[in-house]
C-alpha cells in the first residue's frame, strides 16, 4: 500500500478493474478518460512531489475505510447482486 497508480477507463474489463479499485478508495481523480489525460495525470504525480507524498500517506487509510475492507458490507452487497441477477429474469417472465 502507498503506491498510487493511474488507470484509464476502457471497454476492456482488465482496464476497468483498476477503475473500480480507484473509485472504491476515493481516487476517482486518478482515472483518465483518454490517453492524453492518462499521460497528464502520470506526469503530474511524477513532478508534484508534495501532492504525491500527500496521496501516498493517505492511501492506507483510504483503503482501510473503503468498502473493499468492510467484509460485512461487501458480503451483503455481493449477496444482493446475486439475488438481483437471479431474480431479474424470473420477474420478466410475469
C-alpha positions, 0 to 999 in steps of 0.5 A: 500500500502507498503506491498510487497508480493511474488507470484509464477507463476502457471497454476492456474489463482488465482496464476497468478493474483498476477503475473500480479499485480507484473509485472504491478508495476515493481516487476517482481523480486518478482515472483518465478518460483518454490517453492524453489525460492518462499521460497528464495525470502520470506526469503530474504525480511524477513532478508534484512531489508534495501532492504525491507524498500527500496521496501516498500517506493517505492511501492506507487509510483510504483503503482501510475505510473503503468498502473493499475492507468492510467484509460485512458490507461487501458480503451483503452487497455481493449477496444482493447482486446475486439475488438481483441477477437471479431474480431479474429474469424470473420477474420478466417472465410475469 
